[in-house]
Amino acid sequence: MKVIADLCVVPIGVGVSVSKYVTACGKVLKEAGLKTKLHAYGTNIEGDWDVVFPAIRRCHEVVHEMGAPRITTTLKFGTRIDKTQTMDDKVTSVQNS
């Protein structure tokens, strides 16, 4: 099953800047072969359910390995089976309305 997710991983206890942790998580998602789109407060992810969710777990593992003692994550996701729809399709649909 295909899924589009919106992920925001926030390491706690690492100081104010979290860009290196976001970058590390982005690399995990790319290595998993997932299509991503970074935005101001998270990352959109597009891919197969069975690839997306293990990659999100790996993001947590990597961020902890980098020294973050705590992580809080916001995750929104959606699936549909009536038609194939990409992240770009969703944006285009709104822009054309």
N, C-alpha and C positions, 0 to 999 in steps of 0.2 A: 504494500500500500504506500502511495506517495503522500508526503506530508510537507507542509510549509510551516516553519516555526519561526518565532521571534524570541531570541535568547539574549538575556542580559546577565552576565556573570560579574558579581561585585566582590572582590576579595576584601576582607576586613582585617585590620591590624597590620597593614602594609604601608601606611602613609596616605597622602592625598592623591598622588598620581597613580593611576592603574593601567596606563597605556601599555606597559610591557606585558602585563597579564592578558590584556585584550588581544595583543599581538600573538602571544603564545597560543591562546585559544583559537584564534583565526587560523594559525598554522595547523592545528589539530584537525579542524574542519576541512581545510584544503587537502590535507594528507588522506582524509577519509573519502576524498573525491566528491565532496558536496559543493553545490553552488551556493555562494554566500553573497550577501550585500550588507556591508557595514553601514550603520546610520548613527546618528548622534547619541542614542541611548541604547544601543544594542546591535545585534546582527540578525538579519533574516537568513534562514537556511532553507534550502529546497533539496529534497532527496527522498530516498526510500526509508520508511519507518525504521527498518532493521539496521540501517546505517546511521541515521540521524541520532537516535537515542544513545547508542554506545559511544558515539563521538562526543556527545554532551557529557557523558560520564567521564570520558577521557579528559575533557577540558577541566573538570573538577580535579582529577588526579594530577594533571600537569600543574595547575595553579597551586595546589597544595605542595607539590614537590618543589615549587619555586619559593616556598616559605610562607605562604598565606595560611595562618592558623584557622581562619574561618572564611566561608564563602556564603553569600546569599545570592540566590539566582531567581530571576523572574523568567518564566517560560510560558509563552502562548503558542498554541499550534492548532492547525486545522487540517482536516482531510475532506476530500469529496470523491465520490465514485460515479457521479453522473456524467462527468467529462474531465478531460485532462486540462489542468490550468497551472501555469507557472507564476512565479512572483511577478515577472514582467507583464504577463497577461492581466493580472489583477490591477496593477498600476495603470496600464493602458485603458482598461475598462472604466476606471474612475476618471481619467483624464479626458476620455471621449464622451463622458456623460454631459 
